[in-house]
């Protein structure tokens, strides 16, 4: 049986350029940041801590609890080393097992072969102890194991998340090219907004930015909406402790929001989808939705942040059509958003220059494989567009 109090190494994966915001979250939760990697952060803790991390983290993809690291020059050695792990202490014999992997080893041509050898070792070990073995497949709703095998270096983890944490469970209607929940949370964290002042989100699409802002402002844990995690299928899981953690998390999510959250879109279908998604997330009472062009979005007194996520445009003709649109974003920020901090999230760095305002910060993010920037503009009275907008280069 797994000792949920035993300390170990925890690898938390995330998108590229996200580790600084994930590290910020970890420190605020009281966890040490051992190492920041390209798309992950290493911390330490117990399996019980992993439960807390899964329910609390906003920018993480997976919480991986390290079981063993070893050298494996080929697949046969990999099998033997995996077989040595006491899997009967982790995986229920009558449960369901999924193996995910990231493999690069010159002795095999197909990474799926390494995944198969890892699975065989686990079920063979369990069968030798219990006389039966768990079912296995690609479904990530049971016990999930992660294999990392680079050259001769092999690492085995229990994936305590199961399905990626970006799948919050509230986005029932995604609309066109929606921003991933974890990315939206990272964008809001990067602005520094925590519920003090207003949060204005024109072009809201399916509402992900506004919903993540509302969750953050109320200190509502994003994992509360999830009905299944990988750690629930590990031998030794205590449903009572999990229920208590969820109850405590719900009780803490009663922080009042000292500002308005306004989300608008010109497409009535997008606003309706955003409204329903917010209702599923339990934050619909915190967000004011409206159908209008972004330039007609209400900008109340009191200041705060304005966050826009316009289309990027991938073809030349799209860029030409979007040039005036980005120019209009600059006019909107300059003329209507005085006293706010303006943010434009885009994956098109050339179009971003057309906003025509000098950015204070250019924060890197990745939307899948697209390198993006979150541009910050301080919108003082009298902000002027530079004569040569090319000089506002990123």
QUIGINOR-V380049 format. One record per run of one state. SS is the DSSP state (hx for helix, st for strand, lp for the rest). FROM is the first residue (numbers start at 1). LEN is the number of residues. Records with the same first field share a line. If there is no record, write none. Layout:
SS=FROM-LEN / FROM-LEN
This chain:
lp=1-6 / 14-5 / 29-6 / 37-3 / 57-5 / 72-3 / 84-3 / 90-1 / 92-4 / 105-6 / 131-4 / 137-6 / 151-2 / 160-21 / 192-4 / 197-1 / 202-6 / 218-4 / 226-4 / 235-4 / 253-5 / 259-2 / 266-2 / 282-2 / 292-2 / 297-7 / 309-7 / 337-3 / 347-2 / 356-5 / 368-2 / 379-10 / 393-2
st=7-7 / 35-2 / 40-7 / 62-10 / 91-1 / 96-9 / 135-2 / 143-8 / 153-7 / 196-1 / 198-4 / 234-1 / 258-1 / 261-5 / 287-5 / 304-5 / 340-7 / 361-7 / 370-9
hx=19-10 / 47-10 / 75-9 / 87-3 / 111-20 / 181-11 / 208-10 / 222-4 / 230-4 / 239-14 / 268-14 / 284-3 / 294-3 / 316-21 / 349-7 / 389-4
